[in-house]
Amino acid sequence: MRFVSEHKVSINAKDISNDPSLAAELIRLGGKRQVPYLVDEAQGTAMYESADIIEYLRSNYVH
């Protein structure tokens, strides 16, 4: 989240900690209850690992 804030990347963050329906959605989409989980519908990309997410955002959304 720090990277997103520092680079002003626009995301739709969902907090699964207090919403069972969001946790269920995460499991449905990714197969496990692990965060962070990035879904980029525009590119058809989804991934879990923080370092991978940061590199993906840097490559695709930071100008």
VOPAGU-2260 file (C-alpha; in pm, 1 decimal, decimal comma):
REM VOPAGU-2260
SITE   aa  ch    i         X         Y         Z
SITE  MET   A    0       0,0       0,0       0,0
SITE  ARG   A    1     295,5     230,2      61,8
SITE  PHE   A    2     410,3     185,6    -300,3
SITE  VAL   A    3      58,8     259,8    -427,3
SITE  SER   A    4      41,5     575,0    -216,6
SITE  GLU   A    5     389,9     698,6    -301,4
SITE  HIS   A    6     335,3     651,8    -674,3
SITE  LYS   A    7     -29,0     760,9    -679,0
SITE  VAL   A    8    -146,8     438,6    -841,5
SITE  SER   A    9    -525,3     420,4    -842,5
SITE  ILE   A   10    -656,1      93,2    -697,4
SITE  ASN   A   11    -978,5     -43,0    -554,6
SITE  ALA   A   12    -858,9    -186,8    -222,3
SITE  LYS   A   13   -1082,4    -434,4     -41,9
SITE  ASP   A   14   -1033,9    -518,8     325,7
SITE  ILE   A   15   -1133,7    -880,0     385,3
SITE  SER   A   16   -1073,5    -870,0     761,5
SITE  ASN   A   17   -1427,2    -764,2     854,6
SITE  ASP   A   18   -1628,3    -873,8     551,7
SITE  PRO   A   19   -1684,4   -1247,0     504,2
SITE  SER   A   20   -1825,7   -1191,6     155,0
SITE  LEU   A   21   -1499,4   -1027,2      42,9
SITE  ALA   A   22   -1299,2   -1312,3     193,9
SITE  ALA   A   23   -1517,7   -1560,1       4,3
SITE  GLU   A   24   -1467,3   -1359,8    -316,0
SITE  LEU   A   25   -1089,6   -1374,7    -265,0
SITE  ILE   A   26   -1100,3   -1751,4    -224,1
SITE  ARG   A   27   -1324,1   -1786,4    -529,5
SITE  LEU   A   28   -1091,7   -1574,1    -742,5
SITE  GLY   A   29    -751,8   -1691,3    -623,9
SITE  GLY   A   30    -813,7   -2019,6    -449,7
SITE  LYS   A   31    -681,3   -1913,9    -110,1
SITE  ARG   A   32    -729,4   -1655,5     163,9
SITE  GLN   A   33    -399,7   -1475,1     119,4
SITE  VAL   A   34    -338,5   -1104,8      85,5
SITE  PRO   A   35    -224,8    -900,5     -87,2
SITE  TYR   A   36    -394,5   -1022,8    -403,3
SITE  LEU   A   37    -393,0    -805,2    -712,8
SITE  VAL   A   38    -654,5    -841,9    -984,3
SITE  ASP   A   39    -606,9    -624,5   -1290,2
SITE  GLU   A   40    -915,3    -691,7   -1497,4
SITE  ALA   A   41    -797,6    -456,0   -1773,3
SITE  GLN   A   42    -490,9    -674,8   -1835,9
SITE  GLY   A   43    -635,7   -1010,5   -1730,0
SITE  THR   A   44    -369,6   -1042,3   -1459,6
SITE  ALA   A   45    -391,7   -1172,2   -1103,5
SITE  MET   A   46    -113,4   -1236,9    -851,6
SITE  TYR   A   47     -39,3   -1272,8    -481,4
SITE  GLU   A   48     318,2   -1186,8    -388,7
SITE  SER   A   49     394,7    -829,2    -276,8
SITE  ALA   A   50     722,4    -801,1    -468,5
SITE  ASP   A   51     555,3    -929,7    -785,6
SITE  ILE   A   52     266,0    -687,1    -741,2
SITE  ILE   A   53     500,0    -391,0    -692,9
SITE  GLU   A   54     703,7    -482,8   -1000,3
SITE  TYR   A   55     386,2    -530,1   -1204,6
SITE  LEU   A   56     247,8    -192,1   -1096,6
SITE  ARG   A   57     584,0     -24,2   -1159,1
SITE  SER   A   58     602,4    -171,7   -1509,6
SITE  ASN   A   59     242,2    -105,0   -1607,6
SITE  TYR   A   60     113,0     194,5   -1412,3
SITE  VAL   A   61     400,1     418,0   -1297,6
SITE  HIS   A   62     505,1     672,0   -1558,4
